[in-house]
Amino acid sequence: MSRLVLWVSTMRLRTLPLSVSGIILASAMASYNGYFKWNIFILAILTTLSFQILSNLANDYGDGVKGTDNDERVGPQRAIQSGKISPDEMFNAIRINILICIGLSFFLIFSSFGVKHFLLTLLFFILGIASIVAALKYTIGERAYGYRALGDLFVFVFFGLLSVIGCYVLYAKTLDHVVFLPACAIGLLSVSVLNLNNMRDLVSDKQSGKITMAVKLGANRVKKYHYFLVGSAIVLSALFGILYYTSILNLIFVVAYIPLIIHLIKVKKTNDLKLLDPELKKLALTTFFLAVLMALGHLL
């Protein structure tokens, strides 16, 4: 039983709500336009969770074998770092998870497009493969993009654009301008979660040779970058609320601005970046909260 708990902990469940934020928001917009289907929603959630878990396992493996996860790291101790799970065990778990991702992606794409939309089916299979590769290559391999300050770009694309826009297309079989602002807002907040993580680990990452945006920008400028990410997400979500306004209830998501503003104040007042670790969970859950409220507001 303790072994099961260890593996569940390794999957880093606290990251999962953030990963499905875009799916929930896209599903609400699809429902508003009459495209929603429960089978697509459930499979999209499961597929997204499988990709996030794959990414978490791969990050544990990549940073573990490279020695990036060491005693200088501030966050929760990872599995390989602790020695409780060997690199070979983790690698086998990654291979199993890849098969799960492929299986769920196949069922999701087939449930959405069947045999009637060949080009969309082909496109989404390519995107599925790209998602698996992106999950693996963040920290694994000599040219891991997470070690070349490209993690922010990939998170914006996969957690924002692909999550929201891609999920909407699974329902509607077409694009709609209504999804672009929410996709960018969720993408920016997802990047801000990664950036906060990298701010916390700035010193240890720099010592181990992991080049993140935080390492490139330095302690002072990375804070300004963080303000830009969160502030831009607030502006874009507000613009979405104004442009597609039909009722005051559409704007219930502004409640989520309160914890976001409190978070920015906390970041500004914190000089020792290592002390920002508790903010990670708060920011991830606030992003999820904002997505849920934007979804509800759009339906009301």
LOKOL-829044 format. One record per residue (C-alpha): residue number from 1; residue in one letter; x, y, z. Coordinates in steps of 0.25 Angstrom, whole numbers, padded with zeros to 4 digits. Example, Ala and Ser with C-alpha at 12.3 -4.5 7.8 and 13.67 -1.06 7.14 Angstrom:
BEGIN
<node><i>1</i><aa>a</aa><u>0049</u><v>-0018</v><w>0031</w></node>
<node><i>2</i><aa>s</aa><u>0055</u><v>-0004</v><w>0029</w></node>
//
This chain:
BEGIN
<node><i>1</i><aa>m</aa><u>0000</u><v>0000</v><w>0000</w></node>
<node><i>2</i><aa>s</aa><u>0011</u><v>0010</v><w>0003</w></node>
<node><i>3</i><aa>r</aa><u>0017</u><v>0007</v><w>-0011</w></node>
<node><i>4</i><aa>l</aa><u>0004</u><v>0011</v><w>-0017</w></node>
<node><i>5</i><aa>v</aa><u>0004</u><v>0024</v><w>-0009</w></node>
<node><i>6</i><aa>l</aa><u>0018</u><v>0026</v><w>-0013</w></node>
<node><i>7</i><aa>w</aa><u>0014</u><v>0025</v><w>-0028</w></node>
<node><i>8</i><aa>v</aa><u>0002</u><v>0034</v><w>-0026</w></node>
<node><i>9</i><aa>s</aa><u>0011</u><v>0044</v><w>-0020</w></node>
<node><i>10</i><aa>t</aa><u>0021</u><v>0043</v><w>-0031</w></node>
<node><i>11</i><aa>m</aa><u>0009</u><v>0047</v><w>-0041</w></node>
<node><i>12</i><aa>r</aa><u>0008</u><v>0060</v><w>-0034</w></node>
<node><i>13</i><aa>l</aa><u>-0007</u><v>0061</v><w>-0033</w></node>
<node><i>14</i><aa>r</aa><u>-0006</u><v>0076</v><w>-0029</w></node>
<node><i>15</i><aa>t</aa><u>-0002</u><v>0079</v><w>-0043</w></node>
<node><i>16</i><aa>l</aa><u>-0015</u><v>0072</v><w>-0049</w></node>
<node><i>17</i><aa>p</aa><u>-0025</u><v>0083</v><w>-0047</w></node>
<node><i>18</i><aa>l</aa><u>-0017</u><v>0093</v><w>-0055</w></node>
<node><i>19</i><aa>s</aa><u>-0016</u><v>0083</v><w>-0067</w></node>
<node><i>20</i><aa>v</aa><u>-0031</u><v>0082</v><w>-0069</w></node>
<node><i>21</i><aa>s</aa><u>-0034</u><v>0097</v><w>-0067</w></node>
<node><i>22</i><aa>g</aa><u>-0034</u><v>0099</v><w>-0082</w></node>
<node><i>23</i><aa>i</aa><u>-0043</u><v>0086</v><w>-0085</w></node>
<node><i>24</i><aa>i</aa><u>-0053</u><v>0091</v><w>-0075</w></node>
<node><i>25</i><aa>l</aa><u>-0054</u><v>0105</v><w>-0082</w></node>
<node><i>26</i><aa>a</aa><u>-0054</u><v>0100</v><w>-0096</w></node>
<node><i>27</i><aa>s</aa><u>-0065</u><v>0090</v><w>-0092</w></node>
<node><i>28</i><aa>a</aa><u>-0074</u><v>0101</v><w>-0087</w></node>
<node><i>29</i><aa>m</aa><u>-0072</u><v>0109</v><w>-0099</w></node>
<node><i>30</i><aa>a</aa><u>-0075</u><v>0097</v><w>-0108</w></node>
<node><i>31</i><aa>s</aa><u>-0088</u><v>0095</v><w>-0099</w></node>
<node><i>32</i><aa>y</aa><u>-0092</u><v>0109</v><w>-0101</w></node>
<node><i>33</i><aa>n</aa><u>-0092</u><v>0107</v><w>-0116</w></node>
<node><i>34</i><aa>g</aa><u>-0099</u><v>0094</v><w>-0115</w></node>
<node><i>35</i><aa>y</aa><u>-0087</u><v>0084</v><w>-0118</w></node>
<node><i>36</i><aa>f</aa><u>-0084</u><v>0078</v><w>-0105</w></node>
<node><i>37</i><aa>k</aa><u>-0084</u><v>0063</v><w>-0103</w></node>
<node><i>38</i><aa>w</aa><u>-0081</u><v>0056</v><w>-0090</w></node>
<node><i>39</i><aa>n</aa><u>-0072</u><v>0045</v><w>-0096</w></node>
<node><i>40</i><aa>i</aa><u>-0063</u><v>0055</v><w>-0102</w></node>
<node><i>41</i><aa>f</aa><u>-0062</u><v>0063</v><w>-0089</w></node>
<node><i>42</i><aa>i</aa><u>-0059</u><v>0050</v><w>-0081</w></node>
<node><i>43</i><aa>l</aa><u>-0049</u><v>0045</v><w>-0091</w></node>
<node><i>44</i><aa>a</aa><u>-0042</u><v>0059</v><w>-0092</w></node>
<node><i>45</i><aa>i</aa><u>-0041</u><v>0060</v><w>-0077</w></node>
<node><i>46</i><aa>l</aa><u>-0035</u><v>0046</v><w>-0076</w></node>
<node><i>47</i><aa>t</aa><u>-0025</u><v>0049</v><w>-0088</w></node>
<node><i>48</i><aa>t</aa><u>-0021</u><v>0062</v><w>-0082</w></node>
<node><i>49</i><aa>l</aa><u>-0018</u><v>0056</v><w>-0069</w></node>
<node><i>50</i><aa>s</aa><u>-0010</u><v>0045</v><w>-0075</w></node>
<node><i>51</i><aa>f</aa><u>-0001</u><v>0055</v><w>-0082</w></node>
<node><i>52</i><aa>q</aa><u>0001</u><v>0063</v><w>-0070</w></node>
<node><i>53</i><aa>i</aa><u>0004</u><v>0050</v><w>-0062</w></node>
<node><i>54</i><aa>l</aa><u>0014</u><v>0046</v><w>-0073</w></node>
<node><i>55</i><aa>s</aa><u>0020</u><v>0060</v><w>-0072</w></node>
<node><i>56</i><aa>n</aa><u>0022</u><v>0059</v><w>-0057</w></node>
<node><i>57</i><aa>l</aa><u>0028</u><v>0045</v><w>-0058</w></node>
<node><i>58</i><aa>a</aa><u>0037</u><v>0050</v><w>-0069</w></node>
<node><i>59</i><aa>n</aa><u>0042</u><v>0062</v><w>-0061</w></node>
<node><i>60</i><aa>d</aa><u>0045</u><v>0054</v><w>-0049</w></node>
<node><i>61</i><aa>y</aa><u>0053</u><v>0045</v><w>-0058</w></node>
<node><i>62</i><aa>g</aa><u>0060</u><v>0055</v><w>-0066</w></node>
<node><i>63</i><aa>d</aa><u>0064</u><v>0064</v><w>-0054</w></node>
<node><i>64</i><aa>g</aa><u>0067</u><v>0052</v><w>-0046</w></node>
<node><i>65</i><aa>v</aa><u>0077</u><v>0046</v><w>-0055</w></node>
<node><i>66</i><aa>k</aa><u>0083</u><v>0059</v><w>-0059</w></node>
<node><i>67</i><aa>g</aa><u>0086</u><v>0062</v><w>-0044</w></node>
<node><i>68</i><aa>t</aa><u>0077</u><v>0075</v><w>-0045</w></node>
<node><i>69</i><aa>d</aa><u>0069</u><v>0070</v><w>-0033</w></node>
<node><i>70</i><aa>n</aa><u>0078</u><v>0071</v><w>-0022</w></node>
<node><i>71</i><aa>d</aa><u>0079</u><v>0076</v><w>-0007</w></node>
<node><i>72</i><aa>e</aa><u>0079</u><v>0090</v><w>-0012</w></node>
<node><i>73</i><aa>r</aa><u>0065</u><v>0089</v><w>-0018</w></node>
<node><i>74</i><aa>v</aa><u>0054</u><v>0096</v><w>-0010</w></node>
<node><i>75</i><aa>g</aa><u>0041</u><v>0088</v><w>-0014</w></node>
<node><i>76</i><aa>p</aa><u>0036</u><v>0075</v><w>-0010</w></node>
<node><i>77</i><aa>q</aa><u>0046</u><v>0064</v><w>-0011</w></node>
<node><i>78</i><aa>r</aa><u>0044</u><v>0056</v><w>-0024</w></node>
<node><i>79</i><aa>a</aa><u>0044</u><v>0041</v><w>-0025</w></node>
<node><i>80</i><aa>i</aa><u>0058</u><v>0038</v><w>-0032</w></node>
<node><i>81</i><aa>q</aa><u>0064</u><v>0049</v><w>-0024</w></node>
<node><i>82</i><aa>s</aa><u>0059</u><v>0042</v><w>-0011</w></node>
<node><i>83</i><aa>g</aa><u>0064</u><v>0028</v><w>-0016</w></node>
<node><i>84</i><aa>k</aa><u>0051</u><v>0022</v><w>-0013</w></node>
<node><i>85</i><aa>i</aa><u>0049</u><v>0019</v><w>-0028</w></node>
<node><i>86</i><aa>s</aa><u>0060</u><v>0016</v><w>-0037</w></node>
<node><i>87</i><aa>p</aa><u>0063</u><v>0022</v><w>-0051</w></node>
<node><i>88</i><aa>d</aa><u>0059</u><v>0008</v><w>-0057</w></node>
<node><i>89</i><aa>e</aa><u>0046</u><v>0007</v><w>-0050</w></node>
<node><i>90</i><aa>m</aa><u>0043</u><v>0022</v><w>-0054</w></node>
<node><i>91</i><aa>f</aa><u>0046</u><v>0019</v><w>-0068</w></node>
<node><i>92</i><aa>n</aa><u>0037</u><v>0007</v><w>-0069</w></node>
<node><i>93</i><aa>a</aa><u>0026</u><v>0015</v><w>-0063</w></node>
<node><i>94</i><aa>i</aa><u>0028</u><v>0025</v><w>-0074</w></node>
<node><i>95</i><aa>r</aa><u>0027</u><v>0015</v><w>-0084</w></node>
<node><i>96</i><aa>i</aa><u>0014</u><v>0009</v><w>-0079</w></node>
<node><i>97</i><aa>n</aa><u>0008</u><v>0024</v><w>-0078</w></node>
<node><i>98</i><aa>i</aa><u>0012</u><v>0026</v><w>-0092</w></node>
<node><i>99</i><aa>l</aa><u>0003</u><v>0014</v><w>-0096</w></node>
<node><i>100</i><aa>i</aa><u>-0008</u><v>0020</v><w>-0088</w></node>
<node><i>101</i><aa>c</aa><u>-0007</u><v>0033</v><w>-0094</w></node>
<node><i>102</i><aa>i</aa><u>-0007</u><v>0027</v><w>-0108</w></node>
<node><i>103</i><aa>g</aa><u>-0019</u><v>0018</v><w>-0105</w></node>
<node><i>104</i><aa>l</aa><u>-0027</u><v>0030</v><w>-0099</w></node>
<node><i>105</i><aa>s</aa><u>-0023</u><v>0039</v><w>-0110</w></node>
<node><i>106</i><aa>f</aa><u>-0028</u><v>0029</v><w>-0120</w></node>
<node><i>107</i><aa>f</aa><u>-0042</u><v>0027</v><w>-0114</w></node>
<node><i>108</i><aa>l</aa><u>-0043</u><v>0042</v><w>-0112</w></node>
<node><i>109</i><aa>i</aa><u>-0040</u><v>0045</v><w>-0127</w></node>
<node><i>110</i><aa>f</aa><u>-0049</u><v>0034</v><w>-0132</w></node>
<node><i>111</i><aa>s</aa><u>-0060</u><v>0038</v><w>-0123</w></node>
<node><i>112</i><aa>s</aa><u>-0059</u><v>0052</v><w>-0128</w></node>
<node><i>113</i><aa>f</aa><u>-0057</u><v>0051</v><w>-0143</w></node>
<node><i>114</i><aa>g</aa><u>-0060</u><v>0036</v><w>-0146</w></node>
<node><i>115</i><aa>v</aa><u>-0057</u><v>0034</v><w>-0161</w></node>
<node><i>116</i><aa>k</aa><u>-0064</u><v>0046</v><w>-0166</w></node>
<node><i>117</i><aa>h</aa><u>-0053</u><v>0057</v><w>-0163</w></node>
<node><i>118</i><aa>f</aa><u>-0040</u><v>0050</v><w>-0169</w></node>
<node><i>119</i><aa>l</aa><u>-0031</u><v>0063</v><w>-0169</w></node>
<node><i>120</i><aa>l</aa><u>-0035</u><v>0067</v><w>-0154</w></node>
<node><i>121</i><aa>t</aa><u>-0033</u><v>0052</v><w>-0150</w></node>
<node><i>122</i><aa>l</aa><u>-0019</u><v>0053</v><w>-0156</w></node>
<node><i>123</i><aa>l</aa><u>-0016</u><v>0066</v><w>-0150</w></node>
<node><i>124</i><aa>f</aa><u>-0020</u><v>0062</v><w>-0136</w></node>
<node><i>125</i><aa>f</aa><u>-0012</u><v>0049</v><w>-0137</w></node>
<node><i>126</i><aa>i</aa><u>0000</u><v>0058</v><w>-0140</w></node>
<node><i>127</i><aa>l</aa><u>-0003</u><v>0067</v><w>-0129</w></node>
<node><i>128</i><aa>g</aa><u>-0005</u><v>0055</v><w>-0120</w></node>
<node><i>129</i><aa>i</aa><u>0009</u><v>0050</v><w>-0123</w></node>
<node><i>130</i><aa>a</aa><u>0015</u><v>0064</v><w>-0122</w></node>
<node><i>131</i><aa>s</aa><u>0009</u><v>0065</v><w>-0108</w></node>
<node><i>132</i><aa>i</aa><u>0016</u><v>0052</v><w>-0104</w></node>
<node><i>133</i><aa>v</aa><u>0029</u><v>0057</v><w>-0109</w></node>
<node><i>134</i><aa>a</aa><u>0027</u><v>0070</v><w>-0103</w></node>
<node><i>135</i><aa>a</aa><u>0024</u><v>0064</v><w>-0089</w></node>
<node><i>136</i><aa>l</aa><u>0037</u><v>0055</v><w>-0090</w></node>
<node><i>137</i><aa>k</aa><u>0047</u><v>0065</v><w>-0096</w></node>
<node><i>138</i><aa>y</aa><u>0044</u><v>0076</v><w>-0086</w></node>
<node><i>139</i><aa>t</aa><u>0055</u><v>0070</v><w>-0077</w></node>
<node><i>140</i><aa>i</aa><u>0060</u><v>0057</v><w>-0084</w></node>
<node><i>141</i><aa>g</aa><u>0071</u><v>0056</v><w>-0093</w></node>
<node><i>142</i><aa>e</aa><u>0083</u><v>0065</v><w>-0097</w></node>
<node><i>143</i><aa>r</aa><u>0075</u><v>0075</v><w>-0104</w></node>
<node><i>144</i><aa>a</aa><u>0063</u><v>0076</v><w>-0094</w></node>
<node><i>145</i><aa>y</aa><u>0056</u><v>0089</v><w>-0097</w></node>
<node><i>146</i><aa>g</aa><u>0053</u><v>0092</v><w>-0082</w></node>
<node><i>147</i><aa>y</aa><u>0068</u><v>0094</v><w>-0080</w></node>
<node><i>148</i><aa>r</aa><u>0069</u><v>0104</v><w>-0092</w></node>
<node><i>149</i><aa>a</aa><u>0058</u><v>0114</v><w>-0086</w></node>
<node><i>150</i><aa>l</aa><u>0048</u><v>0109</v><w>-0096</w></node>
<node><i>151</i><aa>g</aa><u>0038</u><v>0103</v><w>-0085</w></node>
<node><i>152</i><aa>d</aa><u>0030</u><v>0115</v><w>-0085</w></node>
<node><i>153</i><aa>l</aa><u>0027</u><v>0115</v><w>-0100</w></node>
<node><i>154</i><aa>f</aa><u>0023</u><v>0100</v><w>-0100</w></node>
<node><i>155</i><aa>v</aa><u>0014</u><v>0102</v><w>-0087</w></node>
<node><i>156</i><aa>f</aa><u>0007</u><v>0114</v><w>-0094</w></node>
<node><i>157</i><aa>v</aa><u>0005</u><v>0106</v><w>-0107</w></node>
<node><i>158</i><aa>f</aa><u>0000</u><v>0093</v><w>-0100</w></node>
<node><i>159</i><aa>f</aa><u>-0007</u><v>0097</v><w>-0087</w></node>
<node><i>160</i><aa>g</aa><u>-0013</u><v>0109</v><w>-0094</w></node>
<node><i>161</i><aa>l</aa><u>-0015</u><v>0109</v><w>-0109</w></node>
<node><i>162</i><aa>l</aa><u>-0016</u><v>0094</v><w>-0111</w></node>
<node><i>163</i><aa>s</aa><u>-0023</u><v>0091</v><w>-0098</w></node>
<node><i>164</i><aa>v</aa><u>-0035</u><v>0102</v><w>-0101</w></node>
<node><i>165</i><aa>i</aa><u>-0035</u><v>0103</v><w>-0116</w></node>
<node><i>166</i><aa>g</aa><u>-0032</u><v>0088</v><w>-0119</w></node>
<node><i>167</i><aa>c</aa><u>-0042</u><v>0084</v><w>-0109</w></node>
<node><i>168</i><aa>y</aa><u>-0053</u><v>0093</v><w>-0115</w></node>
<node><i>169</i><aa>v</aa><u>-0050</u><v>0087</v><w>-0129</w></node>
<node><i>170</i><aa>l</aa><u>-0052</u><v>0073</v><w>-0124</w></node>
<node><i>171</i><aa>y</aa><u>-0066</u><v>0077</v><w>-0121</w></node>
<node><i>172</i><aa>a</aa><u>-0069</u><v>0087</v><w>-0132</w></node>
<node><i>173</i><aa>k</aa><u>-0060</u><v>0082</v><w>-0143</w></node>
<node><i>174</i><aa>t</aa><u>-0057</u><v>0096</v><w>-0146</w></node>
<node><i>175</i><aa>l</aa><u>-0050</u><v>0108</v><w>-0141</w></node>
<node><i>176</i><aa>d</aa><u>-0058</u><v>0120</v><w>-0134</w></node>
<node><i>177</i><aa>h</aa><u>-0052</u><v>0134</v><w>-0130</w></node>
<node><i>178</i><aa>v</aa><u>-0059</u><v>0132</v><w>-0116</w></node>
<node><i>179</i><aa>v</aa><u>-0048</u><v>0123</v><w>-0112</w></node>
<node><i>180</i><aa>f</aa><u>-0035</u><v>0131</v><w>-0115</w></node>
<node><i>181</i><aa>l</aa><u>-0035</u><v>0141</v><w>-0103</w></node>
<node><i>182</i><aa>p</aa><u>-0038</u><v>0130</v><w>-0092</w></node>
<node><i>183</i><aa>a</aa><u>-0028</u><v>0121</v><w>-0098</w></node>
<node><i>184</i><aa>c</aa><u>-0017</u><v>0132</v><w>-0097</w></node>
<node><i>185</i><aa>a</aa><u>-0021</u><v>0136</v><w>-0083</w></node>
<node><i>186</i><aa>i</aa><u>-0021</u><v>0121</v><w>-0078</w></node>
<node><i>187</i><aa>g</aa><u>-0007</u><v>0119</v><w>-0086</w></node>
<node><i>188</i><aa>l</aa><u>-0001</u><v>0132</v><w>-0079</w></node>
<node><i>189</i><aa>l</aa><u>-0006</u><v>0127</v><w>-0065</w></node>
<node><i>190</i><aa>s</aa><u>0000</u><v>0113</v><w>-0068</w></node>
<node><i>191</i><aa>v</aa><u>0013</u><v>0120</v><w>-0072</w></node>
<node><i>192</i><aa>s</aa><u>0013</u><v>0128</v><w>-0059</w></node>
<node><i>193</i><aa>v</aa><u>0012</u><v>0115</v><w>-0051</w></node>
<node><i>194</i><aa>l</aa><u>0024</u><v>0110</v><w>-0058</w></node>
<node><i>195</i><aa>n</aa><u>0031</u><v>0123</v><w>-0056</w></node>
<node><i>196</i><aa>l</aa><u>0028</u><v>0123</v><w>-0041</w></node>
<node><i>197</i><aa>n</aa><u>0034</u><v>0109</v><w>-0040</w></node>
<node><i>198</i><aa>n</aa><u>0046</u><v>0114</v><w>-0047</w></node>
<node><i>199</i><aa>m</aa><u>0047</u><v>0126</v><w>-0039</w></node>
<node><i>200</i><aa>r</aa><u>0047</u><v>0117</v><w>-0026</w></node>
<node><i>201</i><aa>d</aa><u>0058</u><v>0108</v><w>-0032</w></node>
<node><i>202</i><aa>l</aa><u>0066</u><v>0120</v><w>-0039</w></node>
<node><i>203</i><aa>v</aa><u>0079</u><v>0117</v><w>-0030</w></node>
<node><i>204</i><aa>s</aa><u>0079</u><v>0102</v><w>-0031</w></node>
<node><i>205</i><aa>d</aa><u>0076</u><v>0102</v><w>-0046</w></node>
<node><i>206</i><aa>k</aa><u>0087</u><v>0112</v><w>-0049</w></node>
<node><i>207</i><aa>q</aa><u>0097</u><v>0103</v><w>-0041</w></node>
<node><i>208</i><aa>s</aa><u>0093</u><v>0091</v><w>-0048</w></node>
<node><i>209</i><aa>g</aa><u>0093</u><v>0097</v><w>-0062</w></node>
<node><i>210</i><aa>k</aa><u>0078</u><v>0097</v><w>-0065</w></node>
<node><i>211</i><aa>i</aa><u>0075</u><v>0110</v><w>-0072</w></node>
<node><i>212</i><aa>t</aa><u>0061</u><v>0115</v><w>-0070</w></node>
<node><i>213</i><aa>m</aa><u>0055</u><v>0128</v><w>-0073</w></node>
<node><i>214</i><aa>a</aa><u>0057</u><v>0131</v><w>-0058</w></node>
<node><i>215</i><aa>v</aa><u>0072</u><v>0128</v><w>-0059</w></node>
<node><i>216</i><aa>k</aa><u>0073</u><v>0136</v><w>-0072</w></node>
<node><i>217</i><aa>l</aa><u>0066</u><v>0148</v><w>-0066</w></node>
<node><i>218</i><aa>g</aa><u>0071</u><v>0148</v><w>-0052</w></node>
<node><i>219</i><aa>a</aa><u>0064</u><v>0151</v><w>-0039</w></node>
<node><i>220</i><aa>n</aa><u>0060</u><v>0165</v><w>-0042</w></node>
<node><i>221</i><aa>r</aa><u>0055</u><v>0164</v><w>-0056</w></node>
<node><i>222</i><aa>v</aa><u>0048</u><v>0151</v><w>-0055</w></node>
<node><i>223</i><aa>k</aa><u>0039</u><v>0157</v><w>-0045</w></node>
<node><i>224</i><aa>k</aa><u>0035</u><v>0168</v><w>-0055</w></node>
<node><i>225</i><aa>y</aa><u>0033</u><v>0156</v><w>-0065</w></node>
<node><i>226</i><aa>h</aa><u>0024</u><v>0150</v><w>-0055</w></node>
<node><i>227</i><aa>y</aa><u>0015</u><v>0162</v><w>-0053</w></node>
<node><i>228</i><aa>f</aa><u>0014</u><v>0163</v><w>-0069</w></node>
<node><i>229</i><aa>l</aa><u>0009</u><v>0149</v><w>-0069</w></node>
<node><i>230</i><aa>v</aa><u>-0002</u><v>0150</v><w>-0059</w></node>
<node><i>231</i><aa>g</aa><u>-0005</u><v>0164</v><w>-0062</w></node>
<node><i>232</i><aa>s</aa><u>-0007</u><v>0160</v><w>-0077</w></node>
<node><i>233</i><aa>a</aa><u>-0016</u><v>0149</v><w>-0073</w></node>
<node><i>234</i><aa>i</aa><u>-0025</u><v>0158</v><w>-0065</w></node>
<node><i>235</i><aa>v</aa><u>-0026</u><v>0168</v><w>-0076</w></node>
<node><i>236</i><aa>l</aa><u>-0029</u><v>0157</v><w>-0087</w></node>
<node><i>237</i><aa>s</aa><u>-0039</u><v>0150</v><w>-0079</w></node>
<node><i>238</i><aa>a</aa><u>-0046</u><v>0164</v><w>-0075</w></node>
<node><i>239</i><aa>l</aa><u>-0046</u><v>0167</v><w>-0090</w></node>
<node><i>240</i><aa>f</aa><u>-0053</u><v>0154</v><w>-0093</w></node>
<node><i>241</i><aa>g</aa><u>-0063</u><v>0157</v><w>-0083</w></node>
<node><i>242</i><aa>i</aa><u>-0066</u><v>0171</v><w>-0089</w></node>
<node><i>243</i><aa>l</aa><u>-0066</u><v>0166</v><w>-0103</w></node>
<node><i>244</i><aa>y</aa><u>-0076</u><v>0155</v><w>-0101</w></node>
<node><i>245</i><aa>y</aa><u>-0084</u><v>0162</v><w>-0090</w></node>
<node><i>246</i><aa>t</aa><u>-0099</u><v>0158</v><w>-0090</w></node>
<node><i>247</i><aa>s</aa><u>-0101</u><v>0158</v><w>-0075</w></node>
<node><i>248</i><aa>i</aa><u>-0095</u><v>0163</v><w>-0062</w></node>
<node><i>249</i><aa>l</aa><u>-0093</u><v>0148</v><w>-0058</w></node>
<node><i>250</i><aa>n</aa><u>-0083</u><v>0146</v><w>-0070</w></node>
<node><i>251</i><aa>l</aa><u>-0073</u><v>0154</v><w>-0061</w></node>
<node><i>252</i><aa>i</aa><u>-0074</u><v>0145</v><w>-0049</w></node>
<node><i>253</i><aa>f</aa><u>-0059</u><v>0141</v><w>-0052</w></node>
<node><i>254</i><aa>v</aa><u>-0054</u><v>0155</v><w>-0047</w></node>
<node><i>255</i><aa>v</aa><u>-0055</u><v>0149</v><w>-0033</w></node>
<node><i>256</i><aa>a</aa><u>-0043</u><v>0141</v><w>-0037</w></node>
<node><i>257</i><aa>y</aa><u>-0035</u><v>0154</v><w>-0039</w></node>
<node><i>258</i><aa>i</aa><u>-0034</u><v>0156</v><w>-0024</w></node>
<node><i>259</i><aa>p</aa><u>-0025</u><v>0144</v><w>-0021</w></node>
<node><i>260</i><aa>l</aa><u>-0017</u><v>0148</v><w>-0033</w></node>
<node><i>261</i><aa>i</aa><u>-0015</u><v>0162</v><w>-0029</w></node>
<node><i>262</i><aa>i</aa><u>-0011</u><v>0157</v><w>-0015</w></node>
<node><i>263</i><aa>h</aa><u>-0001</u><v>0147</v><w>-0021</w></node>
<node><i>264</i><aa>l</aa><u>0005</u><v>0158</v><w>-0029</w></node>
<node><i>265</i><aa>i</aa><u>0007</u><v>0167</v><w>-0016</w></node>
<node><i>266</i><aa>k</aa><u>0013</u><v>0155</v><w>-0009</w></node>
<node><i>267</i><aa>v</aa><u>0023</u><v>0153</v><w>-0020</w></node>
<node><i>268</i><aa>k</aa><u>0027</u><v>0167</v><w>-0020</w></node>
<node><i>269</i><aa>k</aa><u>0029</u><v>0167</v><w>-0005</w></node>
<node><i>270</i><aa>t</aa><u>0037</u><v>0154</v><w>-0005</w></node>
<node><i>271</i><aa>n</aa><u>0052</u><v>0156</v><w>-0006</w></node>
<node><i>272</i><aa>d</aa><u>0056</u><v>0142</v><w>-0004</w></node>
<node><i>273</i><aa>l</aa><u>0050</u><v>0135</v><w>-0016</w></node>
<node><i>274</i><aa>k</aa><u>0051</u><v>0121</v><w>-0009</w></node>
<node><i>275</i><aa>l</aa><u>0040</u><v>0126</v><w>0000</w></node>
<node><i>276</i><aa>l</aa><u>0030</u><v>0126</v><w>-0012</w></node>
<node><i>277</i><aa>d</aa><u>0028</u><v>0111</v><w>-0011</w></node>
<node><i>278</i><aa>p</aa><u>0015</u><v>0112</v><w>-0004</w></node>
<node><i>279</i><aa>e</aa><u>0010</u><v>0121</v><w>-0015</w></node>
<node><i>280</i><aa>l</aa><u>0011</u><v>0110</v><w>-0026</w></node>
<node><i>281</i><aa>k</aa><u>-0001</u><v>0103</v><w>-0021</w></node>
<node><i>282</i><aa>k</aa><u>-0009</u><v>0116</v><w>-0019</w></node>
<node><i>283</i><aa>l</aa><u>-0006</u><v>0121</v><w>-0033</w></node>
<node><i>284</i><aa>a</aa><u>-0009</u><v>0107</v><w>-0040</w></node>
<node><i>285</i><aa>l</aa><u>-0023</u><v>0106</v><w>-0032</w></node>
<node><i>286</i><aa>t</aa><u>-0026</u><v>0121</v><w>-0035</w></node>
<node><i>287</i><aa>t</aa><u>-0024</u><v>0118</v><w>-0050</w></node>
<node><i>288</i><aa>f</aa><u>-0033</u><v>0106</v><w>-0049</w></node>
<node><i>289</i><aa>f</aa><u>-0043</u><v>0115</v><w>-0041</w></node>
<node><i>290</i><aa>l</aa><u>-0043</u><v>0126</v><w>-0052</w></node>
<node><i>291</i><aa>a</aa><u>-0045</u><v>0115</v><w>-0063</w></node>
<node><i>292</i><aa>v</aa><u>-0057</u><v>0109</v><w>-0056</w></node>
<node><i>293</i><aa>l</aa><u>-0063</u><v>0123</v><w>-0053</w></node>
<node><i>294</i><aa>m</aa><u>-0061</u><v>0127</v><w>-0068</w></node>
<node><i>295</i><aa>a</aa><u>-0068</u><v>0115</v><w>-0072</w></node>
<node><i>296</i><aa>l</aa><u>-0080</u><v>0117</v><w>-0063</w></node>
<node><i>297</i><aa>g</aa><u>-0081</u><v>0131</v><w>-0067</w></node>
<node><i>298</i><aa>h</aa><u>-0081</u><v>0128</v><w>-0081</w></node>
<node><i>299</i><aa>l</aa><u>-0092</u><v>0118</v><w>-0079</w></node>
<node><i>300</i><aa>l</aa><u>-0101</u><v>0128</v><w>-0070</w></node>
//
